[in-house]
Amino acid sequence: MEEEAASGLPCCAHCGAAMEASLGRYCCHGCETAAAIISGAGLDRYYTEREALPPRPGAPVQGWSSVLPERLPDGHCSLRLQIDGMTCASCVWVTEKVLQATDGVEEAQVSYGTGRATLRWDPQRIDLEKIAARISALGYRPRPLEAAPTWDRALLLRLGVATFAAMNTMMLAISVYLGWWEGMDPRYSALFRWIQLLLATPVALWAAGPFFAAAAQGLRHRLLHMDLPVSLGIAVLYGHGVVATLLGEDAYLDSLTMLVALLLMGRVLEQRGRTQAAAAAASLAAVLPSVVRRVTPDGVENIAAEKLAVGDEIVVASGEEVGADGVVMRGEGSLRMALVTGESAPVRVVAGDRVVAGAALLEGNLRLRVDAVAAESLVSRMAKGLLQAGDRPVEPTLPDRVAPWFTAATLLVSTLTFTGWYLTGGLEPALRATVAVLVVACPCALALAAPLASAAGLGAAARRGVLLRSGDVLRRLAEVKEVALDKTGTLTGEELEVEEASDADLRIAAALERESIHPVARALVGEAMRRGIPLAEALKVQEVAGEGISGIIGGKRWVLGRGERGGELSLHADGEIPRRLRLKDRLRPDAAPTVAALKARGLRVVMLSGDHHDVAMQIGKAAGVDEVVAELRPEGKAAWLRGRPTLFVGDGLNDGPALRAAAVGIAMAKGAASSLMIADGVVVTEALGPLLAGLRAAEYSRAAVRGNLRRSLVYNLCAVAAAAAGLVNPLVAALLMPLSSGLVIWGAARIERQLVKESEG
């Protein structure tokens, strides 16, 4: 069925762009090719069932010949790919079905959740480059998927064992407690106690191993940290449980297993943050082309990028990505430098200019002299910086700082208690009082003060639109004194906006840019589609180095190029006065109110941008920020942030080093994949407002930790004094333990209530 634009004129049957009837059913050759592939695979119902319009097909990705797939025993090849550009389930469906219908492809599975494809094919019938070209022809962008770092399986197994044991020991313990009032048969009580001991033994002797190892290492280095009182508490609880089970008394091993399970969960969350940095570095390195074209005396040869040497010369054609850092020796063109500078508009380069690996050449042809090999390129240094930043140590919490004093005090009091009671009453009362002191002073409440408050704060922030990686991030967020915001994709939206252009000018400009994929082209074509302007038929379209793009429309040759000022385009035909079109960044609707609210909380707000100074100042003034720092490269942003108590918010691939260098780095949800992986948190909505909720949750969480710590210390002071005086026996001491944990839980639960009360007020 023929589709029509809002104006009643036909639109492209594949991508939906408005066009003139003379163009036929498709606006460009790429859309026609994509439609032919879909139809040839018998998937015509895609056009009636799709949920969103597909992207317009772009140039195929080069360099697949150097990608080495896995060779299977049956002679087939297997590989996992990352496919960018899929926006809905229909995209996944058509991509997967087209691949499955491709001759030579034996298996193809595409995941919408991750954008990854698992392929198996017969290399005798089809090669990887043809498979990638088929995906590119549909409008999506395939790229090799680097191996991701693996989890510590031993730690996950310890957590699984501890969680299983905790759930079952608690269920058995509840049965024993209820038996006090219901009169449970002593045989069943004894059976339940022995089963609890059986479950708790691997938890205490194996699952809790990391805490004992850390405590022993700390003692070897003469350091008392949180793992020592935790280990001491676990050992005392288990020892008391063994003795109590042998004597037929209640052992309270449910407290032991639950404590270990909660503490191991904290370790797993910490490890998750470390693996994200390594995955982000692999993702960043994956954007570089694997094959480049090197100039030789006999012509041009294709070689692997890692084989380049300093001084080699390479050529880059329109639509390709630069394979190495270097200097332009000959030619000129427009580069998309968002990877490095974060600029939303293409950058014009001529002979003598420096370019970096990973930048995409949108138009023109370049001949470069390599001055940095792959391992020393800017992008590679960025990847190394992410890995180094990922090794940043976690700051000690307030309970960590209190732990040495708590441990020393507990050991001193227990020693004095044993000595005093042994001298006055003998061995039996001395042991009974000492065990009571150690049990009642178990650091359960102290160890859980930060985790429970952090969990409550993380949950409260998540419900308001900002996901933070861990409790350590929440603690650092509470300490920030200033907020640094990236421009493109953070204060502004991801796309450019047409600020000024007549329908007649836009019709011509969009027709010229129809085949292009750079941000300016997307803005012009998108605005033409929004207005319902039919795209004219452009003939003999070509990119003219130094001028822009040109083509014949209506018998005249039109040229679209850069204007005199930033964001301005010049459109003219032969012998006519140039016409002006203006583009601008689109400020997020809540950007200015959010900046004002941040400043009202006493925070200094700064904007960091790779854009030109005039453009950045215009956006900064509109948003109301205190200071604008423009024309910063990724390393410059990271250097500006390093060592400052600053929250940085960004979204681009180039923002990775800054996100790691900042005290806290938060990415916008639609940012680059590597930014999302290495950021300390993610704003999941299309707004900046959740940042305020995250800051408030961090402040309330810090207050809850301090309150929990005060209540825990008061409880321990009173309970230990009573136990040392002989007023509390080990059984009563074990019963008092849940009281301190209950105080901690109550303090953590107040975070949500405080946020609700503040929002209502």
C-alpha positions in Angstrom: 0.0 0.0 0.0 1.4 3.4 -1.0 2.1 5.7 1.9 1.5 9.4 1.9 3.1 12.3 3.8 1.1 14.7 5.9 0.9 17.0 2.8 -0.8 14.3 0.8 2.3 13.7 -1.4 3.9 10.3 -1.5 6.7 9.3 0.9 9.5 6.7 0.7 8.0 3.2 1.1 11.0 2.2 3.3 12.1 5.1 5.5 9.0 7.3 5.2 10.7 10.5 3.9 8.4 12.8 2.0 9.4 13.1 -1.7 8.2 14.1 -5.1 6.3 11.6 -7.2 9.0 11.6 -9.9 11.4 9.7 -7.6 9.1 6.6 -7.7 8.6 4.5 -4.5 11.9 5.2 -2.8 13.8 8.3 -1.9 17.3 6.9 -2.5 19.1 3.8 -3.8 19.9 2.7 -0.3 16.2 2.4 0.7 15.5 0.6 -2.6 18.2 -1.9 -1.9 17.0 -2.4 1.7 13.4 -3.0 0.5 14.7 -5.5 -2.1 16.5 -7.5 0.6 13.5 -7.6 2.9 11.2 -8.6 0.0 13.6 -11.2 -1.2 13.6 -12.8 2.3 9.8 -13.0 2.1 9.4 -10.5 4.9 7.0 -8.0 3.3 4.7 -8.0 6.3 7.4 -6.0 8.1 6.1 -2.9 6.4 2.6 -3.4 7.9 3.6 -4.6 11.4 6.7 -2.4 12.1 6.5 -0.2 15.2 8.8 2.6 14.0 10.5 3.8 10.8 13.9 2.3 10.1 17.1 4.4 9.7 18.1 5.3 6.2 20.8 2.9 5.0 24.4 4.2 5.1 27.7 3.2 3.8 28.8 -0.4 4.7 31.4 -0.8 7.5 34.8 -1.7 6.2 37.6 -3.9 7.7 35.8 -7.2 8.3 38.4 -9.2 6.4 40.8 -8.8 9.5 38.2 -10.0 12.0 38.9 -13.6 13.0 35.8 -15.7 13.8 35.8 -18.8 15.9 36.4 -22.0 13.8 34.0 -24.8 14.8 34.8 -28.5 14.5 32.3 -28.9 11.6 34.2 -26.3 9.5 31.6 -23.5 10.1 32.5 -20.2 11.6 30.9 -18.5 14.7 31.0 -14.8 15.8 29.1 -12.4 18.1 28.4 -8.9 16.7 27.1 -5.7 18.1 24.4 -4.1 15.9 23.8 -0.4 16.5 20.7 1.5 15.4 17.9 -0.9 16.3 15.1 1.0 18.0 12.2 -1.5 18.3 11.2 -5.1 18.2 10.5 -4.9 14.5 14.1 -3.9 13.8 15.3 -7.0 15.6 12.8 -9.2 13.9 13.6 -8.1 10.3 17.4 -8.2 10.9 17.2 -11.7 12.4 14.9 -13.0 9.6 17.0 -11.5 6.8 20.2 -13.1 8.3 18.4 -16.4 8.7 17.3 -16.3 5.0 20.8 -15.4 3.8 22.4 -18.3 1.8 25.3 -19.7 3.8 24.1 -18.4 7.2 23.3 -21.5 9.3 22.2 -19.7 12.5 21.4 -16.1 13.5 20.0 -14.8 16.8 19.6 -11.1 17.6 18.8 -9.7 21.0 16.9 -6.5 21.3 17.9 -6.1 25.0 21.7 -6.0 24.2 21.8 -5.3 20.4 24.0 -8.3 20.0 23.8 -11.0 17.3 25.2 -14.5 17.4 26.0 -15.9 14.0 27.1 -19.2 12.6 27.8 -19.6 8.9 29.5 -21.7 6.2 32.7 -19.9 5.0 32.6 -21.8 1.7 29.3 -20.2 0.8 29.5 -16.7 2.3 32.1 -14.5 4.1 31.7 -12.2 7.1 32.1 -9.1 5.0 29.0 -9.9 2.9 27.0 -10.7 6.1 28.0 -7.3 7.5 27.2 -5.6 4.3 23.7 -7.2 4.3 23.1 -5.8 7.8 24.4 -2.3 6.8 22.1 -2.3 3.8 19.1 -2.5 6.1 20.2 0.7 7.8 21.9 -0.8 10.9 25.6 -0.7 11.9 27.3 -3.9 12.8 30.6 -3.9 14.6 32.9 -6.6 16.2 32.1 -7.4 19.8 35.1 -7.4 22.0 35.3 -10.1 24.7 33.8 -8.8 27.9 35.5 -9.3 31.3 34.1 -12.2 33.4 32.7 -12.2 36.9 34.5 -13.8 39.8 32.5 -17.0 39.7 33.9 -18.1 43.1 32.4 -15.0 44.8 29.1 -15.5 43.1 29.1 -19.1 44.3 29.9 -18.0 47.8 27.0 -15.6 47.7 24.6 -18.3 46.4 25.6 -20.7 49.1 25.2 -18.1 51.8 21.8 -16.9 50.5 20.5 -20.5 50.3 21.7 -21.2 53.8 20.3 -17.9 55.2 16.8 -18.5 53.8 16.6 -22.1 55.1 18.2 -21.4 58.6 15.8 -18.5 59.1 12.8 -20.7 58.2 14.1 -23.4 60.6 14.8 -20.8 63.3 11.3 -19.4 63.1 10.0 -22.9 63.6 12.1 -23.4 66.8 11.1 -20.0 68.2 7.4 -20.8 67.6 8.0 -24.1 69.4 8.7 -22.2 72.6 5.1 -21.3 72.9 3.5 -24.3 71.0 5.5 -26.9 72.9 7.5 -28.5 70.1 8.8 -32.0 70.7 12.4 -31.8 71.8 13.5 -34.3 69.2 12.3 -32.0 66.4 13.9 -29.0 68.1 17.2 -30.8 68.2 16.8 -32.0 64.6 16.2 -28.4 63.4 19.2 -27.1 65.4 21.5 -29.7 63.8 20.2 -28.9 60.3 20.9 -25.2 61.0 24.4 -26.1 62.0 24.9 -28.2 58.9 23.8 -25.3 56.7 25.8 -22.7 58.6 29.1 -24.6 58.6 29.9 -24.1 54.9 28.9 -20.4 55.3 31.2 -19.8 58.2 34.1 -21.9 57.0 34.0 -21.3 53.3 31.6 -18.6 52.1 32.9 -16.1 54.7 36.5 -16.8 53.6 37.1 -13.4 52.0 36.4 -11.6 55.2 38.8 -13.9 57.2 41.5 -13.5 54.5 41.1 -9.7 54.5 41.2 -9.6 58.3 44.4 -11.7 58.4 46.0 -9.6 55.8 45.2 -6.4 57.7 46.7 -7.9 60.9 49.9 -8.8 59.0 50.1 -5.1 58.0 49.1 -3.9 61.5 45.8 -2.5 60.2 42.4 -2.9 62.0 39.6 -2.5 59.5 35.9 -3.5 59.2 36.7 -7.1 58.1 38.3 -7.8 61.5 35.3 -7.2 63.8 33.1 -8.9 61.1 35.4 -11.9 61.1 35.5 -12.0 64.9 31.7 -11.8 65.1 31.3 -14.6 62.6 33.8 -16.8 64.4 32.1 -16.1 67.8 28.6 -16.7 66.4 29.7 -20.0 64.8 31.6 -21.1 67.9 28.6 -20.3 70.1 26.4 -22.1 67.6 28.5 -25.3 67.7 28.6 -25.4 71.5 24.9 -24.5 71.8 23.9 -27.3 69.4 26.0 -29.8 71.3 24.4 -28.7 74.6 20.8 -28.7 73.1 20.4 -25.0 73.4 19.3 -22.4 70.8 22.2 -21.4 68.5 20.9 -18.4 66.6 22.8 -19.3 63.5 20.2 -17.5 61.3 21.9 -14.2 62.3 25.3 -15.6 61.1 24.1 -16.8 57.7 22.1 -13.6 57.0 25.1 -11.4 57.9 27.4 -13.2 55.6 24.9 -13.2 52.7 24.4 -9.4 53.0 28.1 -8.6 53.2 28.9 -10.9 50.2 26.2 -9.0 48.2 28.1 -5.8 48.9 31.3 -7.4 47.5 29.5 -8.5 44.3 28.3 -5.0 43.7 31.8 -3.6 44.2 33.1 -6.2 41.6 30.4 -5.1 39.2 31.8 -1.6 39.1 35.3 -2.8 38.4 34.3 -5.0 35.5 32.3 -2.2 33.9 35.5 -0.1 33.5 37.2 -2.9 31.6 34.1 -3.5 29.4 33.9 0.2 28.6 37.6 0.3 27.5 37.0 -2.7 25.2 33.9 -0.9 23.7 35.9 2.3 23.1 38.7 0.4 21.4 36.1 -1.3 19.2 35.2 1.9 17.4 38.6 2.0 15.6 38.7 0.5 12.1 40.7 -2.8 12.0 41.8 -2.3 8.3 43.4 0.7 6.7 44.7 1.6 3.2 48.4 2.3 3.2 50.2 4.1 0.3 53.0 2.1 -1.2 55.3 2.7 -4.2 53.1 0.3 -6.2 49.8 1.9 -5.2 47.5 1.3 -2.2 47.3 -1.9 -0.1 44.9 -3.0 2.6 46.7 -3.9 5.9 45.7 -4.4 9.5 45.7 -1.1 11.5 48.1 -2.5 14.1 50.8 -3.0 11.4 51.1 0.7 10.7 54.3 2.5 11.7 55.0 6.1 12.4 55.6 7.9 9.1 53.4 5.6 7.0 50.9 7.4 4.7 47.2 6.2 4.5 44.3 7.3 2.4 40.7 7.9 3.7 37.7 8.2 1.4 34.3 9.7 2.1 32.3 7.5 4.4 35.3 5.8 6.0 36.7 6.1 9.5 40.3 7.4 10.1 42.5 4.4 11.1 45.3 6.3 13.0 46.3 9.6 14.4 48.0 11.7 11.9 48.5 14.9 9.9 46.6 15.7 6.6 49.2 15.8 3.8 46.8 16.3 0.9 43.1 16.8 0.4 40.4 18.3 2.6 37.0 17.3 3.9 34.5 17.3 6.8 35.1 15.0 9.8 32.6 14.0 12.5 34.8 14.5 15.6 32.1 13.8 18.3 34.3 10.9 19.4 37.1 13.3 20.5 35.6 16.8 20.9 32.0 16.1 21.5 31.0 18.7 18.8 27.6 18.1 17.3 28.6 19.6 13.9 31.2 18.3 11.4 34.7 19.9 11.4 36.4 21.0 8.2 40.1 19.8 7.9 42.7 20.8 5.3 46.3 20.1 4.7 48.4 20.5 7.9 45.5 19.7 10.3 45.8 16.9 12.8 43.1 14.2 12.8 42.6 11.3 15.2 41.7 7.6 14.8 38.0 6.9 15.0 36.8 10.1 13.4 34.4 9.6 10.5 35.1 11.4 7.2 31.7 12.6 6.0 32.9 14.1 2.7 36.1 14.6 0.8 39.3 12.6 0.5 42.3 12.7 2.7 45.9 11.5 2.6 47.4 11.3 6.1 50.9 10.8 7.5 50.7 8.6 10.6 52.3 10.1 13.7 50.9 7.7 16.4 50.6 3.9 16.1 47.4 2.1 17.2 48.6 1.6 20.8 49.5 5.3 21.2 46.5 6.8 19.5 44.3 9.2 21.4 41.4 6.7 21.5 43.8 4.0 22.8 45.0 6.4 25.5 41.4 7.1 26.4 40.7 3.4 26.8 43.8 3.0 29.0 42.7 5.9 31.1 39.3 4.2 31.7 41.0 1.1 32.9 43.3 3.0 35.2 40.5 5.1 36.5 38.6 1.9 37.1 41.3 0.9 39.6 40.4 3.9 41.8 40.2 2.7 45.4 36.9 2.9 47.2 36.9 5.5 49.9 36.5 4.1 53.4 33.0 4.6 54.9 32.4 6.1 58.4 31.8 2.6 59.9 35.2 1.6 58.3 36.9 4.4 60.1 35.1 3.5 63.4 35.9 -0.2 63.1 39.5 -0.1 64.4 38.3 1.6 67.6 35.3 -0.6 67.9 37.5 -3.7 67.5 40.1 -2.6 69.9 37.4 -1.7 72.5 35.7 -5.0 72.1 38.9 -7.0 72.6 39.9 -4.9 75.6 36.5 -5.2 77.3 36.3 -9.0 76.6 39.8 -9.5 78.0 39.1 -7.4 81.1 35.8 -9.3 81.6 37.5 -12.7 81.4 40.3 -11.6 83.8 37.9 -10.0 86.3 35.4 -12.9 86.5 38.2 -15.5 86.4 39.9 -13.9 89.4 36.6 -13.6 91.4 34.5 -16.5 90.3 36.5 -19.0 88.4 36.6 -20.3 84.8 32.9 -21.1 84.1 31.4 -17.6 84.9 34.4 -16.0 83.2 33.7 -17.9 80.0 30.0 -17.2 80.2 30.5 -13.5 80.7 33.2 -13.2 78.0 31.0 -15.0 75.4 28.1 -12.7 76.3 30.3 -9.7 75.7 31.5 -10.9 72.3 28.1 -12.0 71.2 26.3 -8.8 72.3 29.1 -6.7 70.8 28.8 -8.5 67.4 29.4 -5.8 64.8 26.3 -6.9 62.8 24.6 -3.5 63.3 27.9 -1.6 62.7 28.6 -3.6 59.5 25.1 -3.2 58.2 24.7 0.5 59.0 26.2 1.6 55.6 24.8 -1.2 53.4 21.2 -0.8 54.6 21.2 3.0 54.3 22.9 2.8 50.9 20.3 0.2 49.7 17.5 2.5 50.8 19.1 5.5 49.2 19.8 3.7 45.9 16.2 2.5 45.8 14.8 5.9 46.5 17.0 7.5 43.8 16.0 4.7 41.3 12.3 5.3 41.8 12.9 8.9 40.9 14.8 8.2 37.6 18.5 8.0 38.5 20.2 4.6 38.8 23.4 4.7 40.9 26.0 1.9 40.7 26.7 1.3 44.4 26.6 2.6 47.9 30.1 4.0 47.4 28.8 6.3 44.6 26.0 7.4 46.9 28.5 8.4 49.6 30.7 10.3 47.1 27.6 12.0 45.7 26.8 13.4 49.1 30.3 15.1 49.2 30.2 17.0 45.9 30.5 20.8 46.0 29.9 21.5 42.3 28.2 20.1 39.2 29.8 20.1 35.8 27.4 19.5 32.9 28.3 18.5 29.3 26.5 20.4 26.6 25.6 18.1 23.7 23.2 15.4 24.9 23.0 16.6 28.4 22.0 20.3 28.6 20.8 19.9 25.0 19.1 17.1 23.2 21.0 14.6 21.0 20.0 16.2 17.7 20.4 19.6 16.1 17.3 21.7 15.4 16.5 23.9 12.4 16.2 27.4 13.8 15.6 29.3 10.6 14.9 28.0 7.1 12.1 28.7 4.6 10.1 25.8 3.2 11.6 26.4 -0.3 15.2 26.4 1.0 14.6 23.4 3.2 13.2 21.5 0.3 16.4 22.0 -1.7 18.8 21.5 1.2 17.1 18.3 2.4 17.2 16.9 -1.1 20.9 17.5 -1.3 21.5 15.9 2.1 19.2 13.0 1.6 22.0 10.4 1.3 24.1 11.8 4.1 24.1 10.5 7.7 25.8 13.4 9.6 23.9 15.4 12.2 23.3 18.4 9.9 21.7 16.1 7.3 19.5 14.4 9.9 18.3 17.8 11.1 17.5 19.1 7.6 15.8 15.9 6.4 14.0 15.4 9.7 12.6 19.0 9.7 11.5 18.6 6.1 9.6 15.4 7.0 8.1 17.1 10.1 6.8 20.0 7.9 5.6 17.5 5.2 7.8 19.1 2.6 8.3 16.7 -0.4 12.0 16.1 -1.1 13.0 17.3 -4.5 14.9 15.1 -7.0 18.6 15.9 -6.8 20.7 14.7 -9.7 24.5 14.4 -9.9 25.0 14.9 -6.2 28.6 15.2 -5.3 30.7 16.3 -2.3 32.9 19.3 -3.2 35.9 19.6 -0.9 36.0 23.0 0.7 32.5 23.9 -0.4 30.1 21.2 0.9 27.6 19.2 -1.1 26.2 20.1 -4.4 23.7 18.7 -6.9 21.3 19.7 -9.8 17.7 20.4 -8.8 15.2 22.0 -11.2 17.9 22.5 -13.8 20.2 24.5 -11.5 23.3 23.4 -9.6 22.9 24.1 -5.9 25.6 24.1 -3.3 25.1 23.7 0.4 28.1 24.6 2.7 29.1 26.2 5.9 28.2 29.8 6.6 30.3 32.5 8.2 29.1 31.8 11.7 28.7 28.7 13.8 25.5 26.8 13.2 24.9 28.7 9.9 24.6 27.1 6.5 24.9 28.8 3.1 22.7 27.6 0.2 23.1 29.1 -3.3 22.7 28.4 -7.0 24.9 29.6 -9.8 24.6 33.4 -10.1 22.2 33.8 -7.2 22.5 35.5 -3.8 23.3 33.0 -1.1 20.5 32.0 1.2 21.0 31.4 5.0 19.8 28.5 7.1 20.5 28.4 10.8 20.8 25.3 13.0 21.0 25.2 16.8 21.2 22.9 19.7 18.0 22.2 21.4 18.0 23.0 25.1 16.3 20.4 27.3 13.0 21.8 28.6 14.0 21.3 32.3 17.6 22.3 31.9 17.3 25.9 33.2 15.0 25.0 36.2 17.3 22.1 37.1 20.4 24.4 37.0 18.6 27.0 39.2 17.6 24.3 41.7 21.2 23.0 41.9 22.4 26.5 42.5 19.7 27.0 45.2 21.3 24.0 47.0 24.6 25.8 47.2 26.3 24.0 44.3 28.4 25.7 41.8 27.3 24.8 38.2 29.8 24.7 35.3 29.3 23.6 31.7 32.2 21.7 30.0 32.0 21.4 26.2 34.1 20.6 23.2 32.1 23.0 21.0 33.2 26.4 19.8 33.3 29.1 22.5 30.4 31.2 21.0 28.1 28.2 20.6 28.9 27.0 24.2 28.4 30.5 25.7 25.0 30.8 24.0 23.7 27.5 25.5 25.4 28.2 28.9 23.7 31.6 29.2 20.3 30.1 28.2 20.7 27.3 30.9 21.9 29.8 33.6 25.2 28.1 34.4 27.8 29.9 36.5 30.8 29.2 34.2 31.4 27.9 30.7 34.6 26.1 29.7 34.6 25.5 25.9 36.8 23.8 23.3 37.9 21.0 25.6 39.0 17.7 24.4 38.4 14.5 26.4 41.7 14.7 28.1 41.1 18.4 28.9 37.8 17.6 30.5 39.3 14.8 32.6 42.2 17.1 33.7 39.8 19.9 34.7 37.7 17.4 36.8 40.5 15.4 38.4 40.9 16.0 42.1 37.8 18.2 42.4 34.6 17.4 44.5 32.6 17.5 41.3 29.6 15.6 39.9 30.0 15.4 36.1 27.0 14.6 33.8 27.7 13.6 30.2 26.6 11.3 27.5 29.0 11.0 24.6 31.7 8.3 23.9 34.2 11.1 24.3 33.0 11.7 27.9 34.3 8.4 29.2 37.6 9.8 30.7 35.7 12.7 32.3 33.1 10.4 33.8 35.8 8.4 35.4 38.0 11.3 36.5 35.1 13.1 38.3 34.3 12.4 41.9 31.0 11.1 40.6 30.2 10.6 36.9 26.6 10.2 35.7 25.5 9.4 32.1 22.3 10.2 30.3 20.3 7.1 29.3 20.7 7.6 25.5 24.4 8.2 25.7 27.2 6.1 24.2 27.3 2.5 25.3 30.8 2.9 26.8 29.7 5.9 28.8 26.8 4.0 30.3 29.0 1.1 31.2 31.7 3.1 33.0 29.5 5.8 34.6 28.8 5.8 38.3 25.1 6.2 37.5 22.5 6.7 34.7 19.6 9.1 34.4 17.0 6.9 32.8 14.5 9.6 31.8 14.8 12.3 29.1 15.3 15.0 31.7 17.9 16.4 34.2 15.5 16.6 37.1 16.4 13.2 38.5 19.8 14.6 39.4 18.2 16.6 42.2 16.5 13.5 43.6 19.8 11.6 43.4 21.6 14.4 45.4 18.8 14.5 48.0 18.9 10.7 48.4 22.6 10.8 48.9 22.3 13.5 51.6 19.6 11.6 53.4 21.5 8.3 53.1 24.6 9.9 54.6 22.5 11.2 57.5 21.0 7.8 58.0 24.4 6.1 58.1 25.5 8.6 60.8 22.3 8.1 62.7 22.6 4.3 62.4 26.1 4.5 63.7 25.2 6.6 66.7 22.3 4.2 67.6 24.5 1.2 67.1 27.3 2.5 69.3 24.8 3.5 72.1 23.3 0.1 72.0 26.7 -1.6 72.1 27.9 0.6 74.9 24.9 -0.3 77.1 24.7 -3.9 76.1 28.4 -4.6 76.5 28.4 -2.9 79.9 25.5 -5.1 81.1 27.2 -8.3 79.7 30.5 -7.5 81.3 28.7 -6.9 84.6 27.2 -10.4 84.4 23.7 -9.2 83.9 23.3 -10.7 80.4 24.0 -14.4 79.7 24.8 -15.6 76.2 21.2 -16.6 75.4 19.9 -13.1 76.2 22.8 -11.6 74.3 21.8 -13.5 71.2 18.2 -12.4 71.6 19.4 -8.7 71.9 21.2 -8.9 68.6 18.1 -8.4 66.4 17.4 -5.2 68.4 20.4 -3.4 67.1 19.7 -4.6 63.5 16.1 -3.4 63.9 17.4 0.1 64.9 19.5 0.2 61.7 16.6 -0.9 59.5 14.4 1.8 61.0 16.9 4.4 60.3 17.3 3.3 56.7 13.6 3.3 56.1 13.3 7.0 57.0 15.1 8.0 53.7 12.1 7.3 51.5 9.8 9.0 54.0 12.0 12.1 54.0 12.1 12.3 50.2 8.3 12.0 50.0 7.8 14.6 52.7 10.2 17.0 50.9 8.4 16.5 47.5 5.0 17.1 49.1 6.3 20.2 50.9 
